[in-house]
Amino acid sequence: MPKKGGKHTEIGKEMQAQCKRAKVEAACSLSVMSFESPDSLFGSLISPIKQEMFFREYWEQKPLLIQRNDPLLAAYYQSLFQLSDLKELCSQGLYYGRDINICRCVNGKKKVLNKEGKVNYMQLKKDFDQKKATIQFHQPQRFKEELWKIQEKLECYFGSLVGSNVYITPQGSQGLPPHYDDVEVFILQLEGEKHWRLYKPTVHLAREYNVESEDRIGNPTHEFILKPGDLLYFPRGTIHQADTPLGISYSTHVTISTYQNNSWGDFLLDAIPGLVFDTAKEDVVLRTSIPRQLLMQVDIADSTKKLSSLLRRLADRLENTRELRSSDMKKDFIMNRLPPCLGCDSDPSTPGGKLPKIDSKIRLQFRDHAIITVEPDQDNSVSIRKPPSCAWGGSVGWREAHMMGTEDDTTSEEGTSQQTHGLRFPLSYLEALKQIWSSSTVYVKELNLISDDEKENLALSLWAECLIEVI
């Protein structure tokens, strides 16, 4: 016979506990982080350092250590992720390699201790306690809403994908050897303490991850202990290693990283094809044939002078153009970024409110998530895009896949190509779309289009896609 109250009583208690914890976390978030805008969120993240000083003196230049003695901030950081969260998360079905890595630094090398298949919490805790292994949890924002809110705002702030990893390391142990990364890194210390050593980069603003040997990196340029509530930033290429000191049961920190493959070089690789495509339509020199058998030659030094001349023609064209067709980087960003955290009651996949008319005043919804791209194709079209709206209604879909990658990132389980949600218009609509994007509000009749029918049809199309609302 079941005990009085039975399972339903236990579920009720669990729900009450979750609600109580959510209220505490919400109170903390209101006190220490500002989610009013992407700008205010980043400002509260690096406080008391001002943003102007950060980008002038630290960004891509040198590490920044912010040590705080703030119990409220420490409690908020701890709420982002804890060792105790792993038991419940493992019950949801986590897998080695995809969700969790178990590793330890042994003789300057990373030793991976992963098992096969699904993660068993008891085995995970055993490896943590007995083998002194570090637990690396991939992309915790998939499961932790507060991290989702932080990273979504940071993606809006930087205009670049923002990923994260949690590292939990037992005392007297180190998970990773000295190495550098290809991302800008923000470290938030959540639990316990971590001993850090930073070294001068061997490759400034590195474009790839690499392990460095102890005999090559020299003495640390920085050495310190991070405690709960502390924040550390360092640029890509900064060599670093960290361990949990003896006497500290364990350390938990989250790395929030951004700006991977987001350099001027990457932008040039993205923009040049569209520039060449447009220029070749108007400049006959780019349409003339390459020399016979050029592709069959090993040494094409004789052609470099001609290529230099063509590049100068492209540079001249670039100085006199207003549009750069950087569509691939934009599409990758909008396709893989986090959806906005709207709450359970919001459904942005269904248009609401009044239909837009010619005399209506409209404004763009989710400006930080809407991107206008000029398509470098024969249709000569312009698109306004947003992430798939089905992901905006809750915490599933795109949030669960955020920054995880697959064997084929362009194909869904059904075998069809996943596309961003949005609309495509003739290039003549570009100025009107810019009006909507750049204005807080605009009247439909003031849109930069020839006829009232075009203006009203544009507004109606955007409203049906939940991209605008009528004020």
Secondary structure, DSSP 4 states (H G I P E B T S, - for coil): -PPTTHHHHHHHHHHHHHHHHHHHHHHHHHHH---SSHHHHHHHHHTTS-HHHHHHHTTTTS-EEE----HHHHHHHHHH--TTHHHHHHHTT-BBTTTEEEEEEETTEEEE---SSBPPHHHHHHHHHHS-PEEEEE-GGGT-HHHHHHHHHHHHHHTS-EEEEEEEEETTB-SS-SEE-SSEEEEEEEES-EEEEEE--SSTT-SS-EE--HHHH-S-SEEEEE-TT-EEEE-TT-EEEEEBPTT--EEEEEEEEE-TT-SHHHHHHHHHHHHHHHHHHH-GGGGSPPPTTGGG-S--GGGHHHHHHHHHHHHHHHHT-S----HHHHHHHHHHSPPP---TT--TTS--SPPP-TT-EEEESSGGG-EEEE--STT-EEEEEES-GGGGGSSSTHHHHTTT--SSTTB-TTSSB---EEEEEEGGGHHHHHHHHH-S-EEGGGSS-SSHHHHHHHHHHHHHTTSEEE-
